[in-house]
Amino acid sequence: MSDETVSPLRRRMIEEMTIRQFSPKVQKDYLRHVKNFAVFLGRSPDKADFEDIRRYQLHLSTSGLGVPSRNIAMTALLSSSGRR
């Protein structure tokens, strides 16, 4: 993937995860969760509000995703927004 195709949000996430020394697996998982959230929203996750996140949590819950995986997804979203 070239630098031109990386969104500012994704670049920022990668930089933050590198600074915090996240393992490559965690970085891959977090990026996947944020991408899935963007697909769910139909727009960039950096424009999401509380209600969008609540709807996504409900979606994950009703889709059969386990609690630990839902927690990781929410942590990834919080990490992407700069809220930790």
PDB file of N, CA, C and O in Angstrom:
ATOM      1  N   MET A   1       0.863  -1.185   0.000  1.00  0.00           N
ATOM      2  CA  MET A   1       0.000   0.000   0.000  1.00  0.00           C
ATOM      3  C   MET A   1       0.901   1.237   0.000  1.00  0.00           C
ATOM      4  O   MET A   1       1.781   1.353   0.852  1.00  0.00           O
ATOM      5  N   SER A   2       0.700   2.135  -0.915  1.00  0.00           N
ATOM      6  CA  SER A   2       1.514   3.341  -0.985  1.00  0.00           C
ATOM      7  C   SER A   2       1.048   4.365   0.039  1.00  0.00           C
ATOM      8  O   SER A   2      -0.068   4.287   0.553  1.00  0.00           O
ATOM      9  N   ASP A   3       1.925   5.331   0.327  1.00  0.00           N
ATOM     10  CA  ASP A   3       1.591   6.367   1.305  1.00  0.00           C
ATOM     11  C   ASP A   3       0.369   7.170   0.897  1.00  0.00           C
ATOM     12  O   ASP A   3      -0.363   7.657   1.760  1.00  0.00           O
ATOM     13  N   GLU A   4       0.129   7.322  -0.420  1.00  0.00           N
ATOM     14  CA  GLU A   4      -0.994   8.121  -0.884  1.00  0.00           C
ATOM     15  C   GLU A   4      -2.341   7.478  -0.559  1.00  0.00           C
ATOM     16  O   GLU A   4      -3.354   8.173  -0.492  1.00  0.00           O
ATOM     17  N   THR A   5      -2.363   6.158  -0.357  1.00  0.00           N
ATOM     18  CA  THR A   5      -3.632   5.478  -0.128  1.00  0.00           C
ATOM     19  C   THR A   5      -3.961   5.308   1.352  1.00  0.00           C
ATOM     20  O   THR A   5      -5.036   4.809   1.686  1.00  0.00           O
ATOM     21  N   VAL A   6      -3.068   5.709   2.238  1.00  0.00           N
ATOM     22  CA  VAL A   6      -3.306   5.579   3.673  1.00  0.00           C
ATOM     23  C   VAL A   6      -4.018   6.832   4.167  1.00  0.00           C
ATOM     24  O   VAL A   6      -3.525   7.948   3.999  1.00  0.00           O
ATOM     25  N   SER A   7      -5.180   6.634   4.776  1.00  0.00           N
ATOM     26  CA  SER A   7      -5.939   7.782   5.281  1.00  0.00           C
ATOM     27  C   SER A   7      -5.204   8.413   6.461  1.00  0.00           C
ATOM     28  O   SER A   7      -4.410   7.748   7.126  1.00  0.00           O
ATOM     29  N   PRO A   8      -5.463   9.686   6.720  1.00  0.00           N
ATOM     30  CA  PRO A   8      -4.844  10.330   7.879  1.00  0.00           C
ATOM     31  C   PRO A   8      -5.162   9.607   9.196  1.00  0.00           C
ATOM     32  O   PRO A   8      -4.301   9.499  10.070  1.00  0.00           O
ATOM     33  N   LEU A   9      -6.395   9.118   9.333  1.00  0.00           N
ATOM     34  CA  LEU A   9      -6.767   8.400  10.557  1.00  0.00           C
ATOM     35  C   LEU A   9      -5.942   7.127  10.705  1.00  0.00           C
ATOM     36  O   LEU A   9      -5.418   6.845  11.782  1.00  0.00           O
ATOM     37  N   ARG A  10      -5.829   6.365   9.631  1.00  0.00           N
ATOM     38  CA  ARG A  10      -5.062   5.112   9.672  1.00  0.00           C
ATOM     39  C   ARG A  10      -3.587   5.394   9.970  1.00  0.00           C
ATOM     40  O   ARG A  10      -2.972   4.711  10.789  1.00  0.00           O
ATOM     41  N   ARG A  11      -3.026   6.404   9.302  1.00  0.00           N
ATOM     42  CA  ARG A  11      -1.629   6.765   9.540  1.00  0.00           C
ATOM     43  C   ARG A  11      -1.421   7.137  11.010  1.00  0.00           C
ATOM     44  O   ARG A  11      -0.453   6.709  11.638  1.00  0.00           O
ATOM     45  N   ARG A  12      -2.332   7.930  11.540  1.00  0.00           N
ATOM     46  CA  ARG A  12      -2.229   8.352  12.947  1.00  0.00           C
ATOM     47  C   ARG A  12      -2.316   7.143  13.880  1.00  0.00           C
ATOM     48  O   ARG A  12      -1.556   7.044  14.843  1.00  0.00           O
ATOM     49  N   MET A  13      -3.235   6.232  13.596  1.00  0.00           N
ATOM     50  CA  MET A  13      -3.357   5.020  14.415  1.00  0.00           C
ATOM     51  C   MET A  13      -2.065   4.216  14.403  1.00  0.00           C
ATOM     52  O   MET A  13      -1.592   3.774  15.450  1.00  0.00           O
ATOM     53  N   ILE A  14      -1.498   4.029  13.217  1.00  0.00           N
ATOM     54  CA  ILE A  14      -0.256   3.260  13.100  1.00  0.00           C
ATOM     55  C   ILE A  14       0.863   3.939  13.878  1.00  0.00           C
ATOM     56  O   ILE A  14       1.628   3.275  14.577  1.00  0.00           O
ATOM     57  N   GLU A  15       0.959   5.258  13.758  1.00  0.00           N
ATOM     58  CA  GLU A  15       1.981   5.997  14.502  1.00  0.00           C
ATOM     59  C   GLU A  15       1.792   5.832  16.007  1.00  0.00           C
ATOM     60  O   GLU A  15       2.752   5.563  16.729  1.00  0.00           O
ATOM     61  N   GLU A  16       0.556   5.992  16.481  1.00  0.00           N
ATOM     62  CA  GLU A  16       0.280   5.864  17.916  1.00  0.00           C
ATOM     63  C   GLU A  16       0.577   4.456  18.424  1.00  0.00           C
ATOM     64  O   GLU A  16       1.143   4.288  19.505  1.00  0.00           O
ATOM     65  N   MET A  17       0.195   3.447  17.643  1.00  0.00           N
ATOM     66  CA  MET A  17       0.445   2.069  18.070  1.00  0.00           C
ATOM     67  C   MET A  17       1.937   1.756  18.063  1.00  0.00           C
ATOM     68  O   MET A  17       2.410   0.974  18.888  1.00  0.00           O
ATOM     69  N   THR A  18       2.683   2.362  17.134  1.00  0.00           N
ATOM     70  CA  THR A  18       4.133   2.182  17.103  1.00  0.00           C
ATOM     71  C   THR A  18       4.766   2.827  18.328  1.00  0.00           C
ATOM     72  O   THR A  18       5.625   2.226  18.972  1.00  0.00           O
ATOM     73  N   ILE A  19       4.348   4.038  18.650  1.00  0.00           N
ATOM     74  CA  ILE A  19       4.858   4.728  19.836  1.00  0.00           C
ATOM     75  C   ILE A  19       4.599   3.907  21.092  1.00  0.00           C
ATOM     76  O   ILE A  19       5.458   3.804  21.967  1.00  0.00           O
ATOM     77  N   ARG A  20       3.409   3.326  21.171  1.00  0.00           N
ATOM     78  CA  ARG A  20       3.020   2.551  22.356  1.00  0.00           C
ATOM     79  C   ARG A  20       3.514   1.107  22.304  1.00  0.00           C
ATOM     80  O   ARG A  20       3.221   0.316  23.201  1.00  0.00           O
ATOM     81  N   GLN A  21       4.260   0.764  21.260  1.00  0.00           N
ATOM     82  CA  GLN A  21       4.891  -0.544  21.074  1.00  0.00           C
ATOM     83  C   GLN A  21       3.889  -1.697  21.069  1.00  0.00           C
ATOM     84  O   GLN A  21       4.117  -2.738  21.686  1.00  0.00           O
ATOM     85  N   PHE A  22       2.784  -1.495  20.367  1.00  0.00           N
ATOM     86  CA  PHE A  22       1.821  -2.582  20.195  1.00  0.00           C
ATOM     87  C   PHE A  22       2.460  -3.642  19.305  1.00  0.00           C
ATOM     88  O   PHE A  22       3.223  -3.317  18.396  1.00  0.00           O
ATOM     89  N   SER A  23       2.154  -4.885  19.563  1.00  0.00           N
ATOM     90  CA  SER A  23       2.672  -5.974  18.731  1.00  0.00           C
ATOM     91  C   SER A  23       2.054  -5.872  17.332  1.00  0.00           C
ATOM     92  O   SER A  23       0.991  -5.276  17.160  1.00  0.00           O
ATOM     93  N   PRO A  24       2.727  -6.458  16.335  1.00  0.00           N
ATOM     94  CA  PRO A  24       2.153  -6.448  14.984  1.00  0.00           C
ATOM     95  C   PRO A  24       0.749  -7.060  14.938  1.00  0.00           C
ATOM     96  O   PRO A  24      -0.110  -6.574  14.202  1.00  0.00           O
ATOM     97  N   LYS A  25       0.510  -8.111  15.711  1.00  0.00           N
ATOM     98  CA  LYS A  25      -0.816  -8.742  15.723  1.00  0.00           C
ATOM     99  C   LYS A  25      -1.874  -7.788  16.264  1.00  0.00           C
ATOM    100  O   LYS A  25      -2.959  -7.676  15.695  1.00  0.00           O
ATOM    101  N   VAL A  26      -1.565  -7.103  17.355  1.00  0.00           N
ATOM    102  CA  VAL A  26      -2.525  -6.153  17.932  1.00  0.00           C
ATOM    103  C   VAL A  26      -2.792  -5.026  16.941  1.00  0.00           C
ATOM    104  O   VAL A  26      -3.938  -4.610  16.768  1.00  0.00           O
ATOM    105  N   GLN A  27      -1.744  -4.531  16.293  1.00  0.00           N
ATOM    106  CA  GLN A  27      -1.935  -3.473  15.300  1.00  0.00           C
ATOM    107  C   GLN A  27      -2.862  -3.942  14.182  1.00  0.00           C
ATOM    108  O   GLN A  27      -3.775  -3.221  13.781  1.00  0.00           O
ATOM    109  N   LYS A  28      -2.625  -5.142  13.687  1.00  0.00           N
ATOM    110  CA  LYS A  28      -3.467  -5.690  12.618  1.00  0.00           C
ATOM    111  C   LYS A  28      -4.914  -5.828  13.083  1.00  0.00           C
ATOM    112  O   LYS A  28      -5.841  -5.470  12.357  1.00  0.00           O
ATOM    113  N   ASP A  29      -5.106  -6.350  14.302  1.00  0.00           N
ATOM    114  CA  ASP A  29      -6.458  -6.521  14.844  1.00  0.00           C
ATOM    115  C   ASP A  29      -7.166  -5.182  15.010  1.00  0.00           C
ATOM    116  O   ASP A  29      -8.328  -5.048  14.626  1.00  0.00           O
ATOM    117  N   TYR A  30      -6.480  -4.187  15.577  1.00  0.00           N
ATOM    118  CA  TYR A  30      -7.094  -2.880  15.790  1.00  0.00           C
ATOM    119  C   TYR A  30      -7.493  -2.239  14.462  1.00  0.00           C
ATOM    120  O   TYR A  30      -8.591  -1.698  14.329  1.00  0.00           O
ATOM    121  N   LEU A  31      -6.590  -2.305  13.481  1.00  0.00           N
ATOM    122  CA  LEU A  31      -6.900  -1.718  12.175  1.00  0.00           C
ATOM    123  C   LEU A  31      -8.092  -2.419  11.534  1.00  0.00           C
ATOM    124  O   LEU A  31      -8.928  -1.773  10.901  1.00  0.00           O
ATOM    125  N   ARG A  32      -8.172  -3.731  11.695  1.00  0.00           N
ATOM    126  CA  ARG A  32      -9.309  -4.493  11.149  1.00  0.00           C
ATOM    127  C   ARG A  32     -10.609  -4.065  11.816  1.00  0.00           C
ATOM    128  O   ARG A  32     -11.619  -3.868  11.140  1.00  0.00           O
ATOM    129  N   HIS A  33     -10.592  -3.920  13.142  1.00  0.00           N
ATOM    130  CA  HIS A  33     -11.808  -3.521  13.847  1.00  0.00           C
ATOM    131  C   HIS A  33     -12.268  -2.122  13.423  1.00  0.00           C
ATOM    132  O   HIS A  33     -13.463  -1.887  13.247  1.00  0.00           O
ATOM    133  N   VAL A  34     -11.334  -1.211  13.262  1.00  0.00           N
ATOM    134  CA  VAL A  34     -11.705   0.149  12.843  1.00  0.00           C
ATOM    135  C   VAL A  34     -12.223   0.133  11.402  1.00  0.00           C
ATOM    136  O   VAL A  34     -13.161   0.858  11.072  1.00  0.00           O
ATOM    137  N   LYS A  35     -11.619  -0.687  10.549  1.00  0.00           N
ATOM    138  CA  LYS A  35     -12.102  -0.810   9.169  1.00  0.00           C
ATOM    139  C   LYS A  35     -13.521  -1.373   9.151  1.00  0.00           C
ATOM    140  O   LYS A  35     -14.372  -0.885   8.407  1.00  0.00           O
ATOM    141  N   ASN A  36     -13.779  -2.395   9.964  1.00  0.00           N
ATOM    142  CA  ASN A  36     -15.128  -2.972  10.033  1.00  0.00           C
ATOM    143  C   ASN A  36     -16.143  -1.940  10.515  1.00  0.00           C
ATOM    144  O   ASN A  36     -17.273  -1.904  10.028  1.00  0.00           O
ATOM    145  N   PHE A  37     -15.748  -1.110  11.462  1.00  0.00           N
ATOM    146  CA  PHE A  37     -16.626  -0.053  11.958  1.00  0.00           C
ATOM    147  C   PHE A  37     -16.920   0.948  10.845  1.00  0.00           C
ATOM    148  O   PHE A  37     -18.054   1.403  10.699  1.00  0.00           O
ATOM    149  N   ALA A  38     -15.897   1.291  10.060  1.00  0.00           N
ATOM    150  CA  ALA A  38     -16.090   2.225   8.944  1.00  0.00           C
ATOM    151  C   ALA A  38     -17.066   1.653   7.920  1.00  0.00           C
ATOM    152  O   ALA A  38     -17.910   2.376   7.390  1.00  0.00           O
ATOM    153  N   VAL A  39     -16.950   0.365   7.647  1.00  0.00           N
ATOM    154  CA  VAL A  39     -17.878  -0.285   6.713  1.00  0.00           C
ATOM    155  C   VAL A  39     -19.292  -0.231   7.277  1.00  0.00           C
ATOM    156  O   VAL A  39     -20.240   0.077   6.555  1.00  0.00           O
ATOM    157  N   PHE A  40     -19.436  -0.527   8.562  1.00  0.00           N
ATOM    158  CA  PHE A  40     -20.745  -0.469   9.220  1.00  0.00           C
ATOM    159  C   PHE A  40     -21.339   0.934   9.107  1.00  0.00           C
ATOM    160  O   PHE A  40     -22.518   1.094   8.792  1.00  0.00           O
ATOM    161  N   LEU A  41     -20.515   1.944   9.366  1.00  0.00           N
ATOM    162  CA  LEU A  41     -20.988   3.335   9.327  1.00  0.00           C
ATOM    163  C   LEU A  41     -21.270   3.829   7.913  1.00  0.00           C
ATOM    164  O   LEU A  41     -22.203   4.599   7.683  1.00  0.00           O
ATOM    165  N   GLY A  42     -20.455   3.377   6.980  1.00  0.00           N
ATOM    166  CA  GLY A  42     -20.549   3.897   5.623  1.00  0.00           C
ATOM    167  C   GLY A  42     -19.839   5.230   5.468  1.00  0.00           C
ATOM    168  O   GLY A  42     -20.074   5.964   4.508  1.00  0.00           O
ATOM    169  N   ARG A  43     -18.968   5.535   6.422  1.00  0.00           N
ATOM    170  CA  ARG A  43     -18.180   6.776   6.367  1.00  0.00           C
ATOM    171  C   ARG A  43     -16.972   6.626   7.291  1.00  0.00           C
ATOM    172  O   ARG A  43     -16.805   5.599   7.948  1.00  0.00           O
ATOM    173  N   SER A  44     -16.151   7.641   7.331  1.00  0.00           N
ATOM    174  CA  SER A  44     -14.950   7.591   8.161  1.00  0.00           C
ATOM    175  C   SER A  44     -15.317   7.510   9.645  1.00  0.00           C
ATOM    176  O   SER A  44     -16.206   8.228  10.103  1.00  0.00           O
ATOM    177  N   PRO A  45     -14.642   6.644  10.393  1.00  0.00           N
ATOM    178  CA  PRO A  45     -14.943   6.515  11.824  1.00  0.00           C
ATOM    179  C   PRO A  45     -14.622   7.774  12.631  1.00  0.00           C
ATOM    180  O   PRO A  45     -15.140   7.944  13.735  1.00  0.00           O
ATOM    181  N   ASP A  46     -13.782   8.649  12.100  1.00  0.00           N
ATOM    182  CA  ASP A  46     -13.462   9.853  12.870  1.00  0.00           C
ATOM    183  C   ASP A  46     -14.638  10.825  12.933  1.00  0.00           C
ATOM    184  O   ASP A  46     -14.582  11.826  13.649  1.00  0.00           O
ATOM    185  N   LYS A  47     -15.701  10.532  12.187  1.00  0.00           N
ATOM    186  CA  LYS A  47     -16.924  11.345  12.236  1.00  0.00           C
ATOM    187  C   LYS A  47     -18.010  10.696  13.099  1.00  0.00           C
ATOM    188  O   LYS A  47     -19.121  11.217  13.195  1.00  0.00           O
ATOM    189  N   ALA A  48     -17.688   9.567  13.722  1.00  0.00           N
ATOM    190  CA  ALA A  48     -18.678   8.833  14.518  1.00  0.00           C
ATOM    191  C   ALA A  48     -18.993   9.569  15.815  1.00  0.00           C
ATOM    192  O   ALA A  48     -18.138  10.240  16.394  1.00  0.00           O
ATOM    193  N   ASP A  49     -20.233   9.426  16.254  1.00  0.00           N
ATOM    194  CA  ASP A  49     -20.627   9.982  17.542  1.00  0.00           C
ATOM    195  C   ASP A  49     -21.017   8.833  18.484  1.00  0.00           C
ATOM    196  O   ASP A  49     -20.953   7.660  18.117  1.00  0.00           O
ATOM    197  N   PHE A  50     -21.414   9.197  19.684  1.00  0.00           N
ATOM    198  CA  PHE A  50     -21.754   8.208  20.704  1.00  0.00           C
ATOM    199  C   PHE A  50     -22.825   7.236  20.212  1.00  0.00           C
ATOM    200  O   PHE A  50     -22.722   6.031  20.441  1.00  0.00           O
ATOM    201  N   GLU A  51     -23.839   7.747  19.546  1.00  0.00           N
ATOM    202  CA  GLU A  51     -24.933   6.894  19.072  1.00  0.00           C
ATOM    203  C   GLU A  51     -24.450   5.899  18.013  1.00  0.00           C
ATOM    204  O   GLU A  51     -24.908   4.757  17.984  1.00  0.00           O
ATOM    205  N   ASP A  52     -23.533   6.323  17.150  1.00  0.00           N
ATOM    206  CA  ASP A  52     -22.961   5.404  16.158  1.00  0.00           C
ATOM    207  C   ASP A  52     -22.254   4.241  16.854  1.00  0.00           C
ATOM    208  O   ASP A  52     -22.409   3.085  16.461  1.00  0.00           O
ATOM    209  N   ILE A  53     -21.491   4.557  17.872  1.00  0.00           N
ATOM    210  CA  ILE A  53     -20.761   3.519  18.607  1.00  0.00           C
ATOM    211  C   ILE A  53     -21.731   2.601  19.333  1.00  0.00           C
ATOM    212  O   ILE A  53     -21.532   1.386  19.354  1.00  0.00           O
ATOM    213  N   ARG A  54     -22.768   3.155  19.923  1.00  0.00           N
ATOM    214  CA  ARG A  54     -23.770   2.339  20.612  1.00  0.00           C
ATOM    215  C   ARG A  54     -24.464   1.391  19.634  1.00  0.00           C
ATOM    216  O   ARG A  54     -24.675   0.219  19.947  1.00  0.00           O
ATOM    217  N   ARG A  55     -24.817   1.893  18.458  1.00  0.00           N
ATOM    218  CA  ARG A  55     -25.448   1.038  17.441  1.00  0.00           C
ATOM    219  C   ARG A  55     -24.497  -0.069  16.988  1.00  0.00           C
ATOM    220  O   ARG A  55     -24.919  -1.200  16.747  1.00  0.00           O
ATOM    221  N   TYR A  56     -23.217   0.265  16.877  1.00  0.00           N
ATOM    222  CA  TYR A  56     -22.233  -0.741  16.474  1.00  0.00           C
ATOM    223  C   TYR A  56     -22.071  -1.807  17.560  1.00  0.00           C
ATOM    224  O   TYR A  56     -21.949  -2.995  17.260  1.00  0.00           O
ATOM    225  N   GLN A  57     -22.071  -1.375  18.815  1.00  0.00           N
ATOM    226  CA  GLN A  57     -22.009  -2.345  19.914  1.00  0.00           C
ATOM    227  C   GLN A  57     -23.201  -3.297  19.850  1.00  0.00           C
ATOM    228  O   GLN A  57     -23.040  -4.505  20.027  1.00  0.00           O
ATOM    229  N   LEU A  58     -24.375  -2.772  19.604  1.00  0.00           N
ATOM    230  CA  LEU A  58     -25.567  -3.607  19.482  1.00  0.00           C
ATOM    231  C   LEU A  58     -25.429  -4.559  18.295  1.00  0.00           C
ATOM    232  O   LEU A  58     -25.766  -5.739  18.396  1.00  0.00           O
ATOM    233  N   HIS A  59     -24.938  -4.049  17.187  1.00  0.00           N
ATOM    234  CA  HIS A  59     -24.714  -4.877  16.001  1.00  0.00           C
ATOM    235  C   HIS A  59     -23.761  -6.033  16.319  1.00  0.00           C
ATOM    236  O   HIS A  59     -24.036  -7.180  15.965  1.00  0.00           O
ATOM    237  N   LEU A  60     -22.648  -5.733  16.983  1.00  0.00           N
ATOM    238  CA  LEU A  60     -21.685  -6.785  17.328  1.00  0.00           C
ATOM    239  C   LEU A  60     -22.304  -7.802  18.272  1.00  0.00           C
ATOM    240  O   LEU A  60     -22.081  -9.005  18.138  1.00  0.00           O
ATOM    241  N   SER A  61     -23.076  -7.316  19.218  1.00  0.00           N
ATOM    242  CA  SER A  61     -23.715  -8.192  20.201  1.00  0.00           C
ATOM    243  C   SER A  61     -24.705  -9.142  19.543  1.00  0.00           C
ATOM    244  O   SER A  61     -24.733 -10.331  19.860  1.00  0.00           O
ATOM    245  N   THR A  62     -25.511  -8.626  18.636  1.00  0.00           N
ATOM    246  CA  THR A  62     -26.529  -9.459  17.994  1.00  0.00           C
ATOM    247  C   THR A  62     -25.956 -10.330  16.875  1.00  0.00           C
ATOM    248  O   THR A  62     -26.619 -11.256  16.407  1.00  0.00           O
ATOM    249  N   SER A  63     -24.731 -10.037  16.447  1.00  0.00           N
ATOM    250  CA  SER A  63     -24.109 -10.850  15.393  1.00  0.00           C
ATOM    251  C   SER A  63     -23.431 -12.091  15.956  1.00  0.00           C
ATOM    252  O   SER A  63     -22.927 -12.923  15.202  1.00  0.00           O
ATOM    253  N   GLY A  64     -23.418 -12.217  17.287  1.00  0.00           N
ATOM    254  CA  GLY A  64     -22.852 -13.401  17.915  1.00  0.00           C
ATOM    255  C   GLY A  64     -21.390 -13.277  18.293  1.00  0.00           C
ATOM    256  O   GLY A  64     -20.792 -14.252  18.750  1.00  0.00           O
ATOM    257  N   LEU A  65     -20.803 -12.116  18.118  1.00  0.00           N
ATOM    258  CA  LEU A  65     -19.410 -11.919  18.503  1.00  0.00           C
ATOM    259  C   LEU A  65     -19.295 -12.004  20.020  1.00  0.00           C
ATOM    260  O   LEU A  65     -20.104 -11.419  20.739  1.00  0.00           O
ATOM    261  N   GLY A  66     -18.306 -12.721  20.502  1.00  0.00           N
ATOM    262  CA  GLY A  66     -18.125 -12.910  21.935  1.00  0.00           C
ATOM    263  C   GLY A  66     -17.738 -11.627  22.654  1.00  0.00           C
ATOM    264  O   GLY A  66     -17.243 -10.678  22.045  1.00  0.00           O
ATOM    265  N   VAL A  67     -17.973 -11.619  23.951  1.00  0.00           N
ATOM    266  CA  VAL A  67     -17.678 -10.435  24.769  1.00  0.00           C
ATOM    267  C   VAL A  67     -16.209 -10.020  24.666  1.00  0.00           C
ATOM    268  O   VAL A  67     -15.942  -8.835  24.471  1.00  0.00           O
ATOM    269  N   PRO A  68     -15.243 -10.938  24.787  1.00  0.00           N
ATOM    270  CA  PRO A  68     -13.846 -10.498  24.676  1.00  0.00           C
ATOM    271  C   PRO A  68     -13.541  -9.822  23.334  1.00  0.00           C
ATOM    272  O   PRO A  68     -12.822  -8.824  23.291  1.00  0.00           O
ATOM    273  N   SER A  69     -14.079 -10.359  22.259  1.00  0.00           N
ATOM    274  CA  SER A  69     -13.852  -9.754  20.938  1.00  0.00           C
ATOM    275  C   SER A  69     -14.527  -8.397  20.822  1.00  0.00           C
ATOM    276  O   SER A  69     -13.980  -7.482  20.207  1.00  0.00           O
ATOM    277  N   ARG A  70     -15.715  -8.259  21.410  1.00  0.00           N
ATOM    278  CA  ARG A  70     -16.394  -6.949  21.400  1.00  0.00           C
ATOM    279  C   ARG A  70     -15.588  -5.938  22.203  1.00  0.00           C
ATOM    280  O   ARG A  70     -15.493  -4.773  21.816  1.00  0.00           O
ATOM    281  N   ASN A  71     -15.011  -6.370  23.313  1.00  0.00           N
ATOM    282  CA  ASN A  71     -14.194  -5.462  24.122  1.00  0.00           C
ATOM    283  C   ASN A  71     -12.964  -4.994  23.348  1.00  0.00           C
ATOM    284  O   ASN A  71     -12.592  -3.823  23.416  1.00  0.00           O
ATOM    285  N   ILE A  72     -12.339  -5.905  22.617  1.00  0.00           N
ATOM    286  CA  ILE A  72     -11.182  -5.528  21.800  1.00  0.00           C
ATOM    287  C   ILE A  72     -11.607  -4.535  20.720  1.00  0.00           C
ATOM    288  O   ILE A  72     -10.900  -3.562  20.455  1.00  0.00           O
ATOM    289  N   ALA A  73     -12.753  -4.779  20.103  1.00  0.00           N
ATOM    290  CA  ALA A  73     -13.251  -3.861  19.072  1.00  0.00           C
ATOM    291  C   ALA A  73     -13.461  -2.463  19.646  1.00  0.00           C
ATOM    292  O   ALA A  73     -13.082  -1.471  19.023  1.00  0.00           O
ATOM    293  N   MET A  74     -14.060  -2.382  20.825  1.00  0.00           N
ATOM    294  CA  MET A  74     -14.309  -1.073  21.434  1.00  0.00           C
ATOM    295  C   MET A  74     -13.001  -0.393  21.834  1.00  0.00           C
ATOM    296  O   MET A  74     -12.864   0.822  21.689  1.00  0.00           O
ATOM    297  N   THR A  75     -12.044  -1.166  22.334  1.00  0.00           N
ATOM    298  CA  THR A  75     -10.741  -0.596  22.679  1.00  0.00           C
ATOM    299  C   THR A  75     -10.055  -0.059  21.427  1.00  0.00           C
ATOM    300  O   THR A  75      -9.426   0.998  21.467  1.00  0.00           O
ATOM    301  N   ALA A  76     -10.175  -0.776  20.324  1.00  0.00           N
ATOM    302  CA  ALA A  76      -9.599  -0.311  19.059  1.00  0.00           C
ATOM    303  C   ALA A  76     -10.234   1.009  18.629  1.00  0.00           C
ATOM    304  O   ALA A  76      -9.540   1.921  18.180  1.00  0.00           O
ATOM    305  N   LEU A  77     -11.557   1.104  18.769  1.00  0.00           N
ATOM    306  CA  LEU A  77     -12.242   2.345  18.378  1.00  0.00           C
ATOM    307  C   LEU A  77     -11.822   3.502  19.271  1.00  0.00           C
ATOM    308  O   LEU A  77     -11.599   4.613  18.791  1.00  0.00           O
ATOM    309  N   LEU A  78     -11.715   3.245  20.563  1.00  0.00           N
ATOM    310  CA  LEU A  78     -11.270   4.302  21.475  1.00  0.00           C
ATOM    311  C   LEU A  78      -9.842   4.717  21.156  1.00  0.00           C
ATOM    312  O   LEU A  78      -9.509   5.901  21.197  1.00  0.00           O
ATOM    313  N   SER A  79      -9.010   3.752  20.843  1.00  0.00           N
ATOM    314  CA  SER A  79      -7.625   4.043  20.498  1.00  0.00           C
ATOM    315  C   SER A  79      -7.544   4.878  19.225  1.00  0.00           C
ATOM    316  O   SER A  79      -6.717   5.784  19.122  1.00  0.00           O
ATOM    317  N   SER A  80      -8.404   4.572  18.260  1.00  0.00           N
ATOM    318  CA  SER A  80      -8.382   5.309  16.991  1.00  0.00           C
ATOM    319  C   SER A  80      -8.845   6.746  17.155  1.00  0.00           C
ATOM    320  O   SER A  80      -8.478   7.623  16.373  1.00  0.00           O
ATOM    321  N   SER A  81      -9.652   6.978  18.177  1.00  0.00           N
ATOM    322  CA  SER A  81     -10.178   8.328  18.384  1.00  0.00           C
ATOM    323  C   SER A  81      -9.273   9.171  19.272  1.00  0.00           C
ATOM    324  O   SER A  81      -9.526  10.358  19.480  1.00  0.00           O
ATOM    325  N   GLY A  82      -8.219   8.554  19.793  1.00  0.00           N
ATOM    326  CA  GLY A  82      -7.326   9.269  20.692  1.00  0.00           C
ATOM    327  C   GLY A  82      -7.785   9.252  22.131  1.00  0.00           C
ATOM    328  O   GLY A  82      -7.124   9.831  22.993  1.00  0.00           O
ATOM    329  N   ARG A  83      -8.919   8.592  22.417  1.00  0.00           N
ATOM    330  CA  ARG A  83      -9.430   8.475  23.791  1.00  0.00           C
ATOM    331  C   ARG A  83      -8.955   7.155  24.361  1.00  0.00           C
ATOM    332  O   ARG A  83      -9.263   6.097  23.812  1.00  0.00           O
ATOM    333  N   ARG A  84      -8.209   7.200  25.454  1.00  0.00           N
ATOM    334  CA  ARG A  84      -7.740   5.965  26.081  1.00  0.00           C
ATOM    335  C   ARG A  84      -8.116   5.953  27.526  1.00  0.00           C
ATOM    336  O   ARG A  84      -7.811   4.994  28.235  1.00  0.00           O
TER     337      ARG A  84
END
